[in-house]
């Protein structure tokens, strides 16, 4: 889905519902779709009080908003009315927030997501893209990077719900009219209109840029990372692909060069600034996995355009510019730490 002008007739029939469009990835994806001339509707209940991420878009041509919960049937029906495609981003994302709100996690990430998929099928949408997570690979016994056929070993409630919904979608992939695709996303990083500083690359870089002491647990554990704009590009790439290449398929999203240990990330940061870092062993997160991204490159021609090493100095500059004043004024604003109570019912 290239950068066509908004009046490009090739995009006249595409109307994408982004469920969770006010979130860290969603606010970037929504803008990318609008820039490509695609109409976008966002369904979001702003669980983290992050509606500021969309304020500047409300009167943009092609944009609409349905405020509400993906678990509410009438709200979902209103959101699906007239759309051609659905991207499901909304979930309680990450191990800490899922552990803190286990019942809500199951309700949103699994039960609500299944109901949304069924509603999308009934509404006769064309494509359904589900953003899952590379955390599903858990702890790898082998040093070989995990590909899409590797065993899934979810080590948290968050990953368990993602694996369960993947299975739900894939079991129905050949029996439904819509075309479902699963994207296993690497740990995200990068600047977003709904910024998060509780994600590894963002967290480490911002803390050291602010002159804070940083404790790093399990420094030699591996993870893959993906820039938020590259995640948005992968979703759009699925829309552009022929149905036969994406129906019922799973793709890892990221790039081989962005497989890093935590210590390697710290090394990249310390190339640009001095910092006080302590390494601590035996943390509470045992995940350790590298990931292969050959399939999405081979099948869809997708190539990530951003790298951790190039991003780190950009974030240092952004943090030191004074842009993120809410960090001090509104504790917890830049992360998935606590949900709005009225959104947890």
Secondary structure, 3 states (H helix, E strand, C coil): CCCCCCCCHHHCCCEEEEECCCCCCHHHHHHHHHHCCCEEEEEECCCCCCHHHHHHHCCCCCEEEEECCCCCHHHHHHHHCCCCEEEECCCCCCHHHHHHCHHHHHHHHHHHHHHHHHHHHHCCCCEEEEEEEHHHHCECCCCCCECCCCCCCCCCHHHHHHHHHHHHHHHHCCCCCCEEEEEEECEEECCCCCCCCCCHHHHHHHHHHCCCCEEEECCCCEEEEEEHHHHHHHHHHHHHCCHHHHCCEEEEECCHHHEEEHHHHHHHHHCCCCCCEEEECCCCCCCECCECCHHHHHHHCCCCCCCHHHHHHHHHHHHHCCCCCHHHHCCCCCCCCCCCHHHCC
